[in-house]
Every structure is written in structure tokens, then in C-alpha cells.
Amino acid sequence: MTLTSKGVRCDVESTGSFTLGIPALDGRGTHLAPIPSRTQTDGKTLTAVYGPPFDGVTLAAKILAGGQVEYTFEHLPADLHLAMCGFNLPVESLVPGATVTFDGGTPMTIPAVAGKTNQEVMLASLHVRKVEIKWPSGASLNLTTSATCWFGIQDARVWFKKYISVCLTPSLQRDVPDGEKATLVMTLGVVSPAP
């Protein structure tokens, strides 16, 4: 894993790479800052400053041992409770046969054919902390969060795109009640296919 100005880049052998994007912010669905107004990285820490309507909110992200990424948000207003981020995976590496599992439940197969335009969210689950994606090649990706999330798998094929989006919306749990700081840790584990 490496830090870039766009987020955390991960490489999955035989399936390509993806970037876990910098989180957007959501205040109970009433406000949305799609991207920070400024970002920079020195390769060890990614910093971002958000613009309206969350002026002054800052983010510092760093890669820890064991595939962990720590996100520290500061200067959070009282009505800001959610972060949103995700990444895209090329559909040709996933179908047919890739599966998605939420919190160790029953694996669900990613459909080989795109749904209709009102069916772009294929698989979703609330109050989840872990999702596992298994490729037909045998590679797998485990993504675990320190806070509960809404996880969704969105099918961009309905808009004639060649990828599937993994979307997650973790809650921002304050370090102290009503505080202005929250720390979120995501762990990304990549397993390469057997030789």
C-alpha cells in the first residue's frame, strides 16, 4: 500500500490495482463535501483540508503496520457523523464467479450480467465492519473498519462503465463525547492467488 494525493493505492496480484479514495463527508445526509479543497502527501502522511460546508475540517491519514490505515479527522462540527469512501474494481477480473461476504456471512456472487438502471446497487449491508471480496483467480481482499459501516457494491455497468464500485460509509465515532476529533482505522488485507 502507498499513499497518493488521491488516497491509498493497493495492488492485488493478477487483478490490478485500486485506490481507496479520500473520504467525503456527510452530515446526516444534509451536507456533502465530495472532495477536500486541498490535499498533499509526503509518502508517509496524507493531509487534507475540507471546504464548504465543512470549512476547516482536516484529515491526516497514515499507513500503519499490518495493512492498517489510520484516518484522523479534526475540527468536526456537531452535525457531521459520516465519512464516505470507496474504490473501483475492473469488472473483467470479477466475473464470472467473484463473491462478496459481509461480516463472515453467506458469500454472494457478483452477477455476471449488469442489472437495470434502477438496480445499480447489487449487494449492500448495514452495520457491517468487514467485507471480503474473492476473485475467480483465488485472490481476495479483506477490508475491516473500526466503526460500523454501510457497505454497498455498485454496478457501474448500468451506465456502460467497465467497473464495479465498492462504497462504504463508516460512522465517525468521536474520541471523546461531543468532541471535535474522530479516529477511524481501516485494515486492508490482500491474499494473492495460489501459484
N, C-alpha and C positions, 0 to 999 in steps of 0.2 A: 504494500500500500504506500502511496505517496500523496502528499498534499499539493494541490494546484490552486490557481486562483478561482477555479470553478467548483472545488470540493475535494473529495477523497477519491483518488483513482485506484481501482483494483483490477488485477489481472487474473483471469480464470483460464488455466491452461486448456487449449484446444477450443475454447469458446469465445475468446477475445477479451476485451477489457470493458469496464464501465466506470462511470464517475457518480458517486453518491453526492448529489448536489448540495450546495449550501442551503440550509433550511430557510424557508419563507416563514413569516409569522402570521398568526391568525388570532384575533381577539374575539372568541366566541362566534366566529363567522361574520362579524360585523366589519372588520377591517382586514386588509390584506396588503402586505408588503412583499410583492413577488420576489424581488431580489434586493440585496443590500445596495446602498448607494455607493459604497467603496469597499473594496477587498484588496488584500495583499497577503503574500506569504513569503517566508524566507526558507521554506522547505521543512521547517520544524514546527512552526505555528502558522495557522491561517487566521487572520483577523478580518472582521467585517463590521461595518457601521451601517445601520438601517436608516432609511429615510422616512418620509411621511407615510402613514400616520403614526409611525413609531420612532420619531426622531430621537436619536441619542442612544437607542438600544445597541449594545455592542455584543459581538460574538468572538470568542477565541477558541479555536479548535486545534487539538494536537493529537498525534498518534502515540499511544502507549504500548506497552508490551502485550503480547498475546492477541494481536489483532484488534485492540480496543481503540476507539476514537472518542476523546472526551470533548464535549461541547460545553463551554461556559458562557451563559448569557448574563449580561448585567444591565442595570438601569431599566428593568422591566416595569411597565405600568401595571396597574392593578387589574385591568381588563384583558391582559394578554396571558393566554393559558395554553396555547398550542403552537407547535412548530410543524412545518410540513416539508418533507423532502422525498427524494426518490431517485431512480435511475432507470435507464432503458437497456433492454437486452435484445439482441438481434433475433428475430423470430425464426430464422432458418436453423439456428442452433438448438431451438427448443422443441420444435415439432417435427415429426410426431413423437410423443412419449414423455415429455418433461412433466414433472409433478411439482405441486406446491403443498406444503404441510404447515398448518398453523398450530403452534404450541403442542407439537407432538401428536396431533390428531390424525385423522384419516387422510392419506395423501389424495390430492385432487389433480386430475390430469388437465393440463392446458389444452384447450380444444385445438384440433388440427386445422379447423376452418374458422374464419372470422365470423362473429355474430352479426346481428343487425345494428344499425346506428344507435338504437336505444339500449344496446346490450354491451356497451364498451367496457363496463366493469364486469369482468368474468368471475373473479373469485375475491371474496372480501370477508373480513372478520373483525369484530370489535374486541377491545380489551385484551389484546394479544401482546406478548413480549418476545415471541420468537417465530420466525418464518424460515423454512428450509425450501430451497429450490434445487431439484435434482434434474440434471441434463440427461438425455439419452446416452451420451458418451460415458456416463459414470461420474462426471464431475458434479460437485454440489457446492452450494453456498448456504451458510447458516448466518442469519442476521438476528442478533438479540439486542434488546433495548432495556435500559434500566427503568424506564417508565412504560406504563401500558400505552398501547397504540391502537389506532385503526390501521389495518393493513389492507391494501387493495391491489389487485393485479388488473391493469387496464389494457385493453386490446386496441392498439393504435391501428391495427389492420382495417378497422371500420372506416378510417379516414385515409386509407390507401398508403399507410406508412408500413415500414418493414421492421417494426419493433414492438415489443410488449413493455409496458411501463410498470415498475414496482413502486407503489406510493405508500408512504407511511406518515402518520400524523401522531407523534408522541405528545403526551401532556407534559407541560413544563412544571415540574414539582420544585417549589421554592426551597432553597437551602434552609430558610427559617420561615415560619408562617408570616404571610404578608410582606415578605422581603422582596428586594429588587434583583435578586440573583437566583439563577437556577442552573444546575449542572445535569447534563444528560450524557450517558455513556452508551455507545453502540459498539457491539463486538461483531466483527465480520470474520467468519471462518471459511476458508476456501479449501476444498478437498479436490485434488487432481484425480483424473480417471486412472484406473489401474493400467499398467503397461501391457 
